Amino acid sequence: MGISINIALQLARIAPLVKDCEAAVMLGRQKMHFRRPGWTPRLINGLASLGIEADASDLFQEDGFCETYLNTIGWPRTESLDFSDIEGAEHVHDLSTPVMKKLKSRFDLVYDGGTTEHVFDIAQAFRNIDLMLKDQGIFVSCIGTDGWFGHGFYQVGPDVPWRFWVHAMGYKMLTCVTFPRASREAPRDIPDPTTSPRGAEHRYADPQFLFYAVQKQPRDGKPKQVIQSHYIDY
């Protein structure tokens, strides 16, 4: 999916959460999508409000990818994993198949910038992410949640971060919000839908991303059964 204006700002907002991570990987090598007029100065001003002073040379690199930007906002050096090496990924693996042994417990930060929605076996992709993370490692995801019909195989709702990652896998929730691609609408906090009627359903006027960060905790035994919030009392 790549990094557009509001994704870029949200990655900067959570930089303090990932500043101590050392081994990081992004799923799919993400590009900076900044062709719209006004987005670059808006990003520079937004970063300044977060205490990050930067100009365009600190944000963009000639090949269009995002490593320069991530470095500027305080993320660790980030490798990439993809199902081919066409865009220079350091690790080549199909996330719809079980992860290779050499990638297990290798990273303390995994970033999904809109890749898992394009993997047909998305559940296997999520389990691979869990296997790749060390204990206390952080998973950051930005994925289409509403209004992205036809973009990928899936749009993801709040049961994925809360019912899968937190309740079934035992992760700690660090942040969970939605926000639009381009407008200045503030991020909307997404609480645990478990105790809300019909899973805290919500309808948006514009296409939205679901952005969340969760932290892996030591697990004693197998993960719990994954049950959608609608059906926990059945």
Summary of the structure (lengths in Angstrom):
residues: 234
radius of gyration: 17.2
end to end distance: 36.8
largest distance: 55.6
contacts: 725
relative contact order: 0.16
helix: 30%
strand: 23%
